[in-house]
């Protein structure tokens, strides 16, 4: 079973596939922070390790292979969308700081500078892009989680006892 838990101080969900201990039992421990995660981190997001082990018997059938491949493709798309969202947010922050400095040189109060920046077209575009790419990333992460669940189902279907 897959686990999706929100991280602290973040609206983002983190996909944590179950891992298996050497004895074959599921390890249900969910990492508390990126430092405790065995996956790599990038930009504050937990990047989960490869879903299946990298051996020749990785998949039991073609449907499972397809579901896992689709999930990995969706995960890559989600990561790309998050990079775009981070770029849009960085554009917004940079523009706000540049506007603050420009207004400071002209003797305009910081509150007025912030009002001017929030009303500008570049600020609106950056916020719109950020919201758009975050929603796309969320959609792709959810689709990847669904495909990983499907791959797990297809994997367990052949081993289920009736």
DSSP file (Angstrom, degrees, kcal/mol; ACC not computed):
  #  RESIDUE AA STRUCTURE BP1 BP2  ACC     N-H-->O    O-->H-N    N-H-->O    O-->H-N    TCO  KAPPA ALPHA  PHI   PSI    X-CA   Y-CA   Z-CA
    1    1 A X              0   0    0      0, 0.0    17,-0.3     0, 0.0     2,-0.2   0.000 360.0 360.0 360.0 139.8    0.0    0.0    0.0
    2    2 A X        -     0   0    0     15,-0.1     2,-0.4   143,-0.1    15,-0.2  -0.557 360.0-146.8 -91.1 156.9    1.3    3.5   -0.8
    3    3 A X  E     -A   16   0A   0     13,-1.0    13,-2.5    -2,-0.2     2,-0.5  -0.987  11.3-172.4-127.7 128.5    1.4    6.3    1.6
    4    4 A X  E     +A   15   0A   0     -2,-0.4     2,-0.4    11,-0.2    11,-0.2  -0.967  17.0 172.0-119.9 113.9    0.9   10.0    0.8
    5    5 A X  E     -A   14   0A   0      9,-1.4     9,-1.6    -2,-0.5     2,-0.2  -0.956  31.6-119.7-123.5 139.7    1.6   12.3    3.7
    6    6 A X  E     -A   13   0A   0     -2,-0.4     7,-0.2     7,-0.2     2,-0.2  -0.534  29.0-127.2 -74.1 143.1    1.8   16.1    3.8
    7    7 A X    >   -     0   0    0      5,-1.3     3,-1.2    -2,-0.2    26,-0.1  -0.529  35.1 -89.8 -83.0 157.1    5.1   17.5    5.0
    8    8 A X  T 3  S+     0   0    0      1,-0.2    -1,-0.1    -2,-0.2     3,-0.1  -0.379 108.8   8.6 -65.0 144.2    5.2   20.1    7.8
    9    9 A X  T 3  S+     0   0    0      1,-0.1     2,-0.3    -3,-0.1    -1,-0.2   0.775 114.7  94.6  57.7  29.8    4.9   23.7    6.7
   10   10 A X    <   -     0   0    0     -3,-1.2    -1,-0.1     2,-0.1    -3,-0.1  -0.994  65.1-150.5-150.3 142.2    4.1   22.7    3.2
   11   11 A X  S    S+     0   0    0     -2,-0.3     2,-0.2    -5,-0.1    -1,-0.1   0.431  70.5 106.7 -87.8   0.7    1.0   22.1    1.2
   12   12 A X        -     0   0    0     -5,-0.1    -5,-1.3     1,-0.0     2,-0.3  -0.506  64.7-135.4 -84.4 147.9    2.8   19.6   -0.9
   13   13 A X  E     -A    6   0A   0     -7,-0.2     2,-0.5    -2,-0.2    -7,-0.2  -0.767  12.4-145.4 -99.6 148.7    2.2   15.8   -0.7
   14   14 A X  E     -A    5   0A   0     -9,-1.6    -9,-1.4    -2,-0.3     2,-0.6  -0.959   7.1-140.4-117.9 127.1    5.0   13.4   -0.7
   15   15 A X  E     -A    4   0A   0     -2,-0.5     2,-0.5    31,-0.3   -11,-0.2  -0.778  22.2-179.8 -88.6 118.8    4.7   10.0   -2.3
   16   16 A X  E     -A    3   0A   0    -13,-2.5   -13,-1.0    -2,-0.6     3,-0.1  -0.870  12.1-157.1-121.6  96.1    6.5    7.3   -0.1
   17   17 A X        -     0   0    0     -2,-0.5   -15,-0.1   -15,-0.2    32,-0.1  -0.410  31.9 -99.5 -69.4 149.5    6.3    3.8   -1.6
   18   18 A X        -     0   0    0    -17,-0.3     2,-0.3    -2,-0.1    10,-0.1  -0.372  37.4-150.0 -67.2 147.9    6.7    1.0    1.0
   19   19 A X  E     -B   27   0B   0      8,-1.1     8,-3.3    10,-0.1     2,-0.4  -0.749   8.9-126.0-112.6 165.1   10.1   -0.5    1.2
   20   20 A X  E     -B   26   0B   0     -2,-0.3     6,-0.2     6,-0.3     2,-0.1  -0.923  14.2-134.2-116.4 137.7   11.0   -4.1    2.1
   21   21 A X    >   -     0   0    0      4,-3.0     3,-2.3    -2,-0.4     6,-0.0  -0.358  37.6 -98.5 -77.9 165.5   13.4   -5.2    4.8
   22   22 A X  T 3  S+     0   0    0      1,-0.3    -1,-0.1     2,-0.1    -2,-0.0   0.799 125.3  58.4 -56.7 -27.6   15.9   -7.9    4.1
   23   23 A X  T 3  S-     0   0    0      2,-0.1    -1,-0.3     1,-0.0     3,-0.1   0.550 121.4-107.6 -81.0  -5.0   13.6  -10.4    5.8
   24   24 A X  S <  S+     0   0    0     -3,-2.3     2,-0.2     1,-0.3    -2,-0.1   0.380  76.4 129.5  99.8  -4.6   10.9   -9.6    3.3
   25   25 A X        -     0   0    0      1,-0.1    -4,-3.0    -5,-0.1    -1,-0.3  -0.547  64.8-102.5 -84.4 150.5    8.5   -7.6    5.6
   26   26 A X  E     -B   20   0B   0     -6,-0.2     2,-0.8    -2,-0.2    -6,-0.3  -0.497  24.0-140.8 -71.6 137.3    7.2   -4.2    4.7
   27   27 A X  E     -B   19   0B   0     -8,-3.3    -8,-1.1    -2,-0.2    -1,-0.1  -0.891  19.0-177.2 -96.5 109.2    8.9   -1.3    6.3
   28   28 A X        +     0   0    0     -2,-0.8     2,-0.3   -10,-0.1    -1,-0.1   0.292  36.3 128.9 -93.6   9.8    6.1    1.2    7.1
   29   29 A X        -     0   0    0    -10,-0.1     2,-0.5     1,-0.0   -10,-0.1  -0.510  47.1-152.9 -67.7 126.7    8.4    3.9    8.5
   30   30 A X        -     0   0    0     -2,-0.3    -2,-0.1   -12,-0.0   -12,-0.0  -0.895  25.9-108.9-101.1 127.6    7.7    7.2    6.8
   31   31 A X        -     0   0    0     -2,-0.5     3,-0.1     1,-0.1     6,-0.1  -0.274  19.7-152.1 -57.1 137.4   10.6    9.6    6.8
   32   32 A X  S    S+     0   0    0      1,-0.2     2,-0.3   -25,-0.0    -1,-0.1   0.763  75.8   2.0 -81.8 -27.1   10.2   12.5    9.1
   33   33 A X  S >> S-     0   0    0    -26,-0.1     3,-1.1     1,-0.1     4,-0.8  -0.962  80.3 -98.6-152.5 165.0   12.3   14.9    7.1
   34   34 A X  G >4 S+     0   0    0     -2,-0.3     3,-0.5     1,-0.3    13,-0.1   0.820 120.1  61.9 -58.3 -29.7   14.3   14.9    3.9
   35   35 A X  G 34 S+     0   0    0      1,-0.2    -1,-0.3     3,-0.0     6,-0.0   0.827 106.4  44.9 -66.5 -29.4   17.5   14.3    5.9
   36   36 A X  G <4 S+     0   0    0     -3,-1.1    -1,-0.2     2,-0.0    -2,-0.2   0.583  94.1 100.5 -88.6 -10.4   16.0   10.9    7.1
   37   37 A X    <<  -     0   0    0     -4,-0.8     4,-0.1    -3,-0.5    -7,-0.0  -0.482  66.4-146.4 -76.7 144.6   14.8   10.0    3.6
   38   38 A X  S    S+     0   0    0     -2,-0.2    -1,-0.1     2,-0.1     2,-0.1   0.613  78.6  85.2 -83.0 -12.0   16.9    7.5    1.6
   39   39 A X  S    S-     0   0    0      1,-0.1     9,-0.2    10,-0.1     2,-0.1  -0.430  89.2-101.0 -83.6 163.3   15.8    9.3   -1.6
   40   40 A X        -     0   0    0      7,-0.4     7,-2.4    -2,-0.1     2,-0.3  -0.406  33.1-134.4 -78.3 160.2   17.6   12.4   -2.9
   41   41 A X  E     +C   46   0C   0      5,-0.2     2,-0.3    -2,-0.1     5,-0.2  -0.886  20.8 179.7-116.6 150.8   16.2   15.9   -2.4
   42   42 A X  E >  S-C   45   0C   0      3,-1.7     3,-1.5    -2,-0.3    -2,-0.0  -0.872  71.0 -18.6-150.8 113.8   15.8   18.6   -4.8
   43   43 A X  T 3  S-     0   0    0     -2,-0.3     3,-0.1     1,-0.3    -2,-0.0   0.786 124.9 -52.2  64.7  28.0   14.3   22.0   -4.1
   44   44 A X  T 3  S+     0   0    0      1,-0.3     2,-0.4   -10,-0.0    -1,-0.3   0.372 111.3 117.1  90.8  -6.2   12.6   20.9   -0.9
   45   45 A X  E <   -C   42   0C   0     -3,-1.5    -3,-1.7    34,-0.0     2,-0.6  -0.782  66.8-124.5 -98.2 140.7   10.8   18.0   -2.5
   46   46 A X  E     -C   41   0C   0     -2,-0.4     2,-0.8    -5,-0.2   -31,-0.3  -0.733  21.1-153.2 -82.3 120.9   11.5   14.4   -1.4
   47   47 A X        -     0   0    0     -7,-2.4    -7,-0.4    -2,-0.6   -33,-0.0  -0.859  16.4-136.4 -96.4 113.2   12.5   12.4   -4.5
   48   48 A X        -     0   0    0     -2,-0.8     3,-0.1    -9,-0.2    -8,-0.1  -0.341  19.9-110.6 -70.0 148.2   11.6    8.8   -3.8
   49   49 A X        -     0   0    0      1,-0.2   -32,-0.1   -32,-0.1    -1,-0.1  -0.175  60.2 -57.1 -67.5 171.9   14.0    6.1   -4.8
   50   50 A X        -     0   0    0      1,-0.1    -1,-0.2     2,-0.0     4,-0.1  -0.208  49.9-131.5 -52.6 138.6   13.2    3.8   -7.7
   51   51 A X  S    S+     0   0    0     -3,-0.1     2,-0.3    17,-0.1    -1,-0.1   0.897  86.4  30.7 -64.8 -44.1   10.0    2.0   -7.1
   52   52 A X  S    S-     0   0    0      1,-0.1     2,-0.1    16,-0.0     6,-0.1  -0.756  96.1 -92.6-113.3 161.1   11.2   -1.5   -7.9
   53   53 A X        -     0   0    0     -2,-0.3     2,-1.6     5,-0.1    -1,-0.1  -0.410  39.1-115.7 -69.3 148.7   14.6   -3.1   -7.5
   54   54 A X  S    S+     0   0    0     -2,-0.1     2,-0.3    -4,-0.1    -1,-0.1  -0.576  71.0 115.8 -89.4  76.4   16.9   -2.9  -10.5
   55   55 A X  S >  S-     0   0    0     -2,-1.6     3,-0.9     1,-0.0    -3,-0.0  -0.815  80.2 -97.2-132.1 176.6   17.2   -6.5  -11.4
   56   56 A X  T 3  S+     0   0    0      1,-0.3     3,-0.4    -2,-0.3     2,-0.3   0.794 120.0  55.5 -67.8 -27.3   16.3   -8.7  -14.3
   57   57 A X  T 3   +     0   0    0      1,-0.2    -1,-0.3     3,-0.0    -4,-0.1  -0.230  69.6 130.9 -97.6  44.4   13.1   -9.9  -12.6
   58   58 A X    <   +     0   0    0     -3,-0.9     2,-0.3    -2,-0.3    -1,-0.2   0.867  67.8  33.2 -67.5 -38.4   11.8   -6.4  -12.1
   59   59 A X        -     0   0    0     -3,-0.4     3,-0.1     1,-0.1    -1,-0.1  -0.893  58.1-155.6-122.9 150.7    8.4   -7.0  -13.5
   60   60 A X  S    S+     0   0    0     -2,-0.3     2,-0.3     1,-0.2    -1,-0.1   0.694  79.6   2.0 -95.4 -22.7    6.1  -10.0  -13.5
   61   61 A X  S  > S-     0   0    0      1,-0.1     4,-1.9     0, 0.0    -1,-0.2  -0.967  75.2-100.2-156.5 171.9    4.1   -9.0  -16.6
   62   62 A X  H  > S+     0   0    0     -2,-0.3     4,-2.6     1,-0.2     5,-0.2   0.852 116.8  56.7 -67.2 -36.1    3.7   -6.4  -19.3
   63   63 A X  H  > S+     0   0    0      1,-0.2     4,-2.5     2,-0.2    -1,-0.2   0.909 108.0  48.0 -63.0 -41.3    0.8   -4.6  -17.6
   64   64 A X  H  > S+     0   0    0      2,-0.2     4,-2.3     1,-0.2    -1,-0.2   0.910 111.4  50.6 -64.6 -41.7    2.9   -4.1  -14.5
   65   65 A X  H  X S+     0   0    0     -4,-1.9     4,-2.6     1,-0.2    -2,-0.2   0.920 111.7  48.0 -60.9 -44.8    5.8   -2.8  -16.6
   66   66 A X  H  X S+     0   0    0     -4,-2.6     4,-2.6     2,-0.2    -2,-0.2   0.909 111.1  49.9 -64.1 -42.6    3.5   -0.4  -18.4
   67   67 A X  H  X S+     0   0    0     -4,-2.5     4,-2.1     1,-0.2    -1,-0.2   0.909 113.6  45.7 -63.7 -41.5    1.9    0.9  -15.2
   68   68 A X  H  X S+     0   0    0     -4,-2.3     4,-2.5     2,-0.2    -2,-0.2   0.905 112.2  50.9 -68.8 -40.8    5.3    1.5  -13.7
   69   69 A X  H  X S+     0   0    0     -4,-2.6     4,-2.2     1,-0.2    -2,-0.2   0.908 111.2  48.4 -63.3 -41.4    6.7    3.2  -16.8
   70   70 A X  H  X S+     0   0    0     -4,-2.6     4,-2.5     2,-0.2    -1,-0.2   0.905 111.1  51.1 -64.1 -40.6    3.7    5.5  -16.9
   71   71 A X  H  X S+     0   0    0     -4,-2.1     4,-2.4     1,-0.2    -2,-0.2   0.918 110.7  47.7 -63.2 -43.6    4.1    6.3  -13.2
   72   72 A X  H  X S+     0   0    0     -4,-2.5     4,-2.0     2,-0.2    -1,-0.2   0.877 111.7  50.5 -66.6 -36.6    7.8    7.2  -13.7
   73   73 A X  H  X S+     0   0    0     -4,-2.2     4,-2.1     2,-0.2    -2,-0.2   0.910 111.3  48.6 -65.4 -41.7    7.0    9.3  -16.8
   74   74 A X  H  X S+     0   0    0     -4,-2.5     4,-2.5     1,-0.2    -2,-0.2   0.884 109.3  53.3 -65.0 -37.9    4.3   11.2  -14.7
   75   75 A X  H  X S+     0   0    0     -4,-2.4     4,-2.3     2,-0.2    -1,-0.2   0.898 108.3  49.4 -64.5 -40.5    6.8   11.7  -11.9
   76   76 A X  H  X S+     0   0    0     -4,-2.0     4,-2.2     2,-0.2    -1,-0.2   0.904 111.1  49.9 -64.2 -41.3    9.3   13.2  -14.3
   77   77 A X  H  X S+     0   0    0     -4,-2.1     4,-2.5     2,-0.2    -2,-0.2   0.915 109.7  51.3 -62.5 -42.2    6.6   15.5  -15.6
   78   78 A X  H  X S+     0   0    0     -4,-2.5     4,-2.2     1,-0.2    -2,-0.2   0.913 109.7  49.5 -61.9 -42.6    5.6   16.5  -12.1
   79   79 A X  H  X S+     0   0    0     -4,-2.3     4,-2.1     1,-0.2    -1,-0.2   0.900 110.4  50.5 -63.4 -40.3    9.3   17.3  -11.3
   80   80 A X  H  X S+     0   0    0     -4,-2.2     4,-2.0     1,-0.2    -2,-0.2   0.902 110.2  49.8 -63.9 -40.9    9.6   19.4  -14.4
   81   81 A X  H  X S+     0   0    0     -4,-2.5     4,-2.3     1,-0.2    -2,-0.2   0.874 109.1  52.0 -66.6 -36.4    6.4   21.3  -13.5
   82   82 A X  H  X S+     0   0    0     -4,-2.2     4,-2.6     2,-0.2    -1,-0.2   0.876 107.1  52.9 -67.7 -36.1    7.7   22.0  -10.0
   83   83 A X  H  X S+     0   0    0     -4,-2.1     4,-2.2     2,-0.2    -2,-0.2   0.920 109.8  48.6 -62.7 -41.7   10.9   23.4  -11.5
   84   84 A X  H  X S+     0   0    0     -4,-2.0     4,-2.3     2,-0.2    -2,-0.2   0.899 111.2  50.1 -63.3 -40.6    8.8   25.7  -13.6
   85   85 A X  H  X S+     0   0    0     -4,-2.3     4,-2.3     1,-0.2    -2,-0.2   0.905 110.2  50.0 -64.6 -40.8    6.8   26.8  -10.6
   86   86 A X  H  X S+     0   0    0     -4,-2.6     4,-2.3     1,-0.2    -1,-0.2   0.884 109.9  51.2 -64.9 -37.6   10.0   27.4   -8.6
   87   87 A X  H  X S+     0   0    0     -4,-2.2     4,-2.3     2,-0.2    -2,-0.2   0.907 110.0  49.3 -64.1 -41.6   11.3   29.5  -11.5
   88   88 A X  H  X S+     0   0    0     -4,-2.3     4,-2.1     2,-0.2    -2,-0.2   0.900 111.7  48.8 -64.8 -40.4    8.1   31.6  -11.6
   89   89 A X  H  X S+     0   0    0     -4,-2.3     4,-2.6     2,-0.2    -2,-0.2   0.899 110.7  50.4 -66.0 -39.6    8.4   32.1   -7.8
   90   90 A X  H  X S+     0   0    0     -4,-2.3     4,-2.7     2,-0.2     5,-0.2   0.888 108.7  52.6 -64.9 -38.7   12.0   33.2   -8.1
   91   91 A X  H  X S+     0   0    0     -4,-2.3     4,-2.6     2,-0.2    -2,-0.2   0.920 110.3  48.5 -60.2 -44.0   11.0   35.6  -10.9
   92   92 A X  H  X S+     0   0    0     -4,-2.1     4,-2.3     2,-0.2    -2,-0.2   0.932 113.0  46.7 -62.9 -46.5    8.4   37.1   -8.6
   93   93 A X  H  X S+     0   0    0     -4,-2.6     4,-2.3     2,-0.2    -2,-0.2   0.920 114.0  47.7 -63.0 -44.4   10.8   37.4   -5.7
   94   94 A X  H  X S+     0   0    0     -4,-2.7     4,-2.6     1,-0.2     5,-0.2   0.925 112.8  48.5 -63.1 -45.4   13.5   39.0   -7.8
   95   95 A X  H  X S+     0   0    0     -4,-2.6     4,-2.4    -5,-0.2    -1,-0.2   0.886 110.5  51.4 -62.3 -39.3   11.1   41.4   -9.4
   96   96 A X  H  X S+     0   0    0     -4,-2.3     4,-2.4    -5,-0.2    -1,-0.2   0.922 111.9  46.2 -64.6 -43.4    9.7   42.4   -6.0
   97   97 A X  H  X S+     0   0    0     -4,-2.3     4,-2.4     2,-0.2    -2,-0.2   0.911 112.9  49.4 -66.1 -42.4   13.2   43.1   -4.7
   98   98 A X  H  X S+     0   0    0     -4,-2.6     4,-2.4     1,-0.2    -2,-0.2   0.909 112.3  48.6 -62.7 -41.3   14.2   45.1   -7.8
   99   99 A X  H  X S+     0   0    0     -4,-2.4     4,-2.7     2,-0.2     5,-0.2   0.897 109.8  52.2 -65.4 -40.3   11.0   47.1   -7.5
  100  100 A X  H  X S+     0   0    0     -4,-2.4     4,-2.2     2,-0.2    -2,-0.2   0.922 111.8  46.0 -61.4 -44.0   11.7   47.8   -3.8
  101  101 A X  H  X S+     0   0    0     -4,-2.4     4,-2.1     2,-0.2    -2,-0.2   0.904 112.7  50.1 -65.5 -41.4   15.2   49.0   -4.5
  102  102 A X  H  X S+     0   0    0     -4,-2.4     4,-1.3     1,-0.2    -2,-0.2   0.918 113.6  45.4 -63.5 -43.1   14.0   51.2   -7.4
  103  103 A X  H  X>S+     0   0    0     -4,-2.7     5,-3.1     1,-0.2     4,-0.6   0.855 109.2  56.3 -69.0 -33.6   11.3   52.7   -5.3
  104  104 A X  H ><5S+     0   0    0     -4,-2.2     3,-0.9     1,-0.2    -1,-0.2   0.902 105.8  51.1 -63.4 -40.4   13.7   53.2   -2.4
  105  105 A X  H 3<5S+     0   0    0     -4,-2.1    -1,-0.2     1,-0.2    -2,-0.2   0.840 111.0  48.9 -64.4 -32.4   16.0   55.2   -4.7
  106  106 A X  H 3<5S-     0   0    0     -4,-1.3    -1,-0.2    -5,-0.2    -2,-0.2   0.527 119.2-111.0 -85.1  -5.6   13.1   57.4   -5.7
  107  107 A X  T <<5 +     0   0    0     -3,-0.9     2,-0.3    -4,-0.6    -3,-0.2   0.714  65.5 149.5  84.3  21.4   12.0   57.9   -2.0
  108  108 A X      < -     0   0    0     -5,-3.1    -1,-0.3    -6,-0.1    -2,-0.1  -0.719  51.7-107.0 -90.1 138.6    8.8   55.8   -2.2
  109  109 A X     >  -     0   0    0     -2,-0.3     4,-2.3     1,-0.1     5,-0.2  -0.233  24.8-117.4 -62.3 150.0    7.7   54.1    1.0
  110  110 A X  H  > S+     0   0    0      1,-0.2     4,-2.2     2,-0.2     5,-0.2   0.854 114.5  53.3 -58.9 -36.3    8.1   50.3    1.1
  111  111 A X  H  > S+     0   0    0      2,-0.2     4,-2.1     1,-0.2    -1,-0.2   0.912 109.9  47.3 -66.8 -40.5    4.4   49.7    1.4
  112  112 A X  H  > S+     0   0    0      2,-0.2     4,-2.6     1,-0.2    -2,-0.2   0.878 110.2  53.8 -65.9 -36.5    3.7   51.8   -1.7
  113  113 A X  H  X S+     0   0    0     -4,-2.3     4,-2.5     2,-0.2    -2,-0.2   0.901 108.9  48.8 -63.1 -40.3    6.5   49.9   -3.5
  114  114 A X  H  X S+     0   0    0     -4,-2.2     4,-2.6     2,-0.2    -2,-0.2   0.899 110.8  49.8 -67.8 -39.0    4.8   46.6   -2.6
  115  115 A X  H  X S+     0   0    0     -4,-2.1     4,-1.4     2,-0.2    -2,-0.2   0.921 111.5  49.3 -64.0 -43.2    1.4   47.8   -3.8
  116  116 A X  H  X S+     0   0    0     -4,-2.6     4,-0.5     1,-0.2    -2,-0.2   0.915 112.5  48.0 -62.2 -42.3    3.0   49.0   -7.1
  117  117 A X  H >< S+     0   0    0     -4,-2.5     3,-1.3     1,-0.2     6,-0.4   0.934 109.6  51.0 -65.7 -44.9    4.7   45.6   -7.5
  118  118 A X  H 3< S+     0   0    0     -4,-2.6    -1,-0.2     1,-0.3    -2,-0.2   0.777 111.1  49.9 -65.7 -24.0    1.6   43.6   -6.8
  119  119 A X  H 3< S+     0   0    0     -4,-1.4    -1,-0.3    -5,-0.2    -2,-0.2   0.537  91.7 103.0 -88.3  -7.0   -0.4   45.6   -9.3
  120  120 A X  S <X S-     0   0    0     -3,-1.3     4,-2.0    -4,-0.5     5,-0.2  -0.383  77.5-123.8 -79.9 155.9    2.2   45.2  -12.1
  121  121 A X  H  > S+     0   0    0      1,-0.2     4,-2.8     2,-0.2     5,-0.2   0.904 109.0  54.5 -65.4 -43.3    1.8   42.9  -15.0
  122  122 A X  H  > S+     0   0    0      1,-0.2     4,-2.3     2,-0.2    -1,-0.2   0.887 109.4  49.2 -60.1 -35.9    5.1   40.9  -14.4
  123  123 A X  H  > S+     0   0    0     -6,-0.4     4,-2.3     2,-0.2     5,-0.2   0.928 112.3  47.0 -66.9 -44.7    4.0   40.2  -10.8
  124  124 A X  H  X S+     0   0    0     -4,-2.0     4,-2.5     1,-0.2    -2,-0.2   0.905 113.0  49.5 -63.9 -40.9    0.6   39.0  -11.9
  125  125 A X  H  X S+     0   0    0     -4,-2.8     4,-2.8     2,-0.2    -1,-0.2   0.911 110.6  49.9 -64.4 -41.9    2.2   36.8  -14.6
  126  126 A X  H  X S+     0   0    0     -4,-2.3     4,-2.4    -5,-0.2    -2,-0.2   0.920 113.3  45.3 -64.4 -43.5    4.7   35.3  -12.2
  127  127 A X  H  X S+     0   0    0     -4,-2.3     4,-2.6     2,-0.2     5,-0.2   0.909 113.6  50.1 -66.5 -41.6    2.0   34.4   -9.6
  128  128 A X  H  X S+     0   0    0     -4,-2.5     4,-2.5    -5,-0.2    -2,-0.2   0.928 112.1  47.4 -62.2 -44.9   -0.3   33.1  -12.3
  129  129 A X  H  X S+     0   0    0     -4,-2.8     4,-2.8     2,-0.2     5,-0.3   0.912 111.5  51.2 -62.4 -42.5    2.5   30.9  -13.7
  130  130 A X  H  X S+     0   0    0     -4,-2.4     4,-2.3    -5,-0.2     5,-0.2   0.947 112.4  45.3 -60.6 -48.7    3.4   29.7  -10.3
  131  131 A X  H  X S+     0   0    0     -4,-2.6     4,-2.1     1,-0.2    -1,-0.2   0.907 114.0  50.2 -61.1 -42.1   -0.2   28.7   -9.5
  132  132 A X  H  X S+     0   0    0     -4,-2.5     4,-2.1    -5,-0.2    -2,-0.2   0.937 113.3  43.8 -62.8 -48.2   -0.6   27.0  -12.9
  133  133 A X  H  X S+     0   0    0     -4,-2.8     4,-2.5     1,-0.2    -1,-0.2   0.838 111.8  53.2 -71.2 -32.1    2.6   24.9  -12.6
  134  134 A X  H  X S+     0   0    0     -4,-2.3     4,-2.4    -5,-0.3    -1,-0.2   0.913 110.4  47.9 -66.7 -40.9    2.0   23.9   -9.0
  135  135 A X  H  X S+     0   0    0     -4,-2.1     4,-2.1    -5,-0.2    -2,-0.2   0.893 112.4  49.3 -67.1 -37.7   -1.5   22.7  -10.0
  136  136 A X  H  X S+     0   0    0     -4,-2.1     4,-2.6     2,-0.2    -2,-0.2   0.924 110.8  49.9 -64.2 -43.3   -0.1   20.8  -12.9
  137  137 A X  H  X S+     0   0    0     -4,-2.5     4,-2.8     1,-0.2    -2,-0.2   0.906 109.7  51.5 -61.5 -41.4    2.6   19.2  -10.7
  138  138 A X  H  X S+     0   0    0     -4,-2.4     4,-2.4     2,-0.2    -1,-0.2   0.918 109.9  49.6 -61.1 -43.5    0.0   18.2   -8.2
  139  139 A X  H  X S+     0   0    0     -4,-2.1     4,-2.2     1,-0.2    -2,-0.2   0.926 112.9  46.3 -61.5 -45.1   -2.1   16.6  -11.0
  140  140 A X  H  X S+     0   0    0     -4,-2.6     4,-2.5     2,-0.2    -2,-0.2   0.883 111.2  51.8 -67.5 -38.1    1.0   14.7  -12.3
  141  141 A X  H  X S+     0   0    0     -4,-2.8     4,-2.4     2,-0.2    -1,-0.2   0.914 111.3  47.9 -63.1 -41.6    2.0   13.6   -8.8
  142  142 A X  H  X S+     0   0    0     -4,-2.4     4,-2.1     2,-0.2    -2,-0.2   0.894 111.9  49.4 -65.7 -39.5   -1.5   12.2   -8.2
  143  143 A X  H  X S+     0   0    0     -4,-2.2     4,-2.3     2,-0.2    -2,-0.2   0.892 110.7  50.5 -65.8 -39.0   -1.5   10.4  -11.6
  144  144 A X  H  X S+     0   0    0     -4,-2.5     4,-2.6     2,-0.2    -2,-0.2   0.914 109.6  50.6 -64.2 -42.4    1.9    8.9  -10.7
  145  145 A X  H  X S+     0   0    0     -4,-2.4     4,-2.3     1,-0.2    -2,-0.2   0.898 110.2  50.1 -62.1 -40.0    0.6    7.7   -7.3
  146  146 A X  H  X S+     0   0    0     -4,-2.1     4,-2.2     2,-0.2    -1,-0.2   0.908 112.0  47.2 -65.0 -41.3   -2.4    6.1   -9.1
  147  147 A X  H  X S+     0   0    0     -4,-2.3     4,-2.4     2,-0.2    -2,-0.2   0.875 110.7  51.4 -69.6 -36.2   -0.1    4.4  -11.6
  148  148 A X  H  X S+     0   0    0     -4,-2.6     4,-2.5     2,-0.2    -2,-0.2   0.905 110.3  50.2 -63.8 -40.0    2.2    3.2   -8.8
  149  149 A X  H  X S+     0   0    0     -4,-2.3     4,-2.6     2,-0.2    -2,-0.2   0.905 110.1  50.0 -62.8 -41.4   -0.9    1.8   -7.0
  150  150 A X  H  X S+     0   0    0     -4,-2.2     4,-2.8     2,-0.2    -2,-0.2   0.911 109.9  50.3 -63.6 -41.7   -1.9    0.0  -10.2
  151  151 A X  H  X S+     0   0    0     -4,-2.4     4,-2.1     2,-0.2    -2,-0.2   0.907 111.3  48.9 -63.5 -40.9    1.5   -1.5  -10.6
  152  152 A X  H  X S+     0   0    0     -4,-2.5     4,-2.6     2,-0.2    -2,-0.2   0.916 111.5  49.6 -63.3 -42.4    1.4   -2.7   -6.9
  153  153 A X  H  X S+     0   0    0     -4,-2.6     4,-2.0     1,-0.2    -2,-0.2   0.940 112.1  47.2 -60.8 -47.5   -2.0   -4.2   -7.5
  154  154 A X  H  X S+     0   0    0     -4,-2.8     4,-0.7     1,-0.2    -1,-0.2   0.847 112.8  50.5 -63.9 -33.2   -0.9   -5.9  -10.7
  155  155 A X  H  < S+     0   0    0     -4,-2.1     4,-0.4    -5,-0.2     3,-0.4   0.906 115.7  40.6 -69.9 -42.1    2.2   -7.2   -8.8
  156  156 A X  H >X S+     0   0    0     -4,-2.6     4,-0.9     1,-0.2     3,-0.7   0.707  99.1  76.1 -81.0 -19.2    0.2   -8.6   -5.9
  157  157 A X  H 3< S+     0   0    0     -4,-2.0     3,-0.5     1,-0.3    -1,-0.2   0.868  95.5  48.5 -60.6 -37.4   -2.6  -10.0   -8.0
  158  158 A X  T 3< S+     0   0    0     -4,-0.7    -1,-0.3    -3,-0.4    -2,-0.2   0.712 115.3  44.2 -76.2 -19.6   -0.5  -12.9   -9.1
  159  159 A X  T <4 S+     0   0    0     -3,-0.7    -1,-0.2    -4,-0.4    -2,-0.2   0.424  83.9 120.0-104.2   0.3    0.6  -13.8   -5.6
  160  160 A X     <  -     0   0    0     -4,-0.9     2,-0.4    -3,-0.5    -3,-0.0  -0.408  56.3-138.6 -70.4 139.1   -2.7  -13.4   -3.8
  161  161 A X              0   0    0     -2,-0.1    -2,-0.1     1,-0.1    -1,-0.1  -0.811 360.0 360.0 -97.5 137.1   -4.1  -16.5   -2.0
  162  162 A X              0   0    0     -2,-0.4    -1,-0.1     0, 0.0    -2,-0.0   0.407 360.0 360.0-106.7 360.0   -7.7  -17.2   -2.4
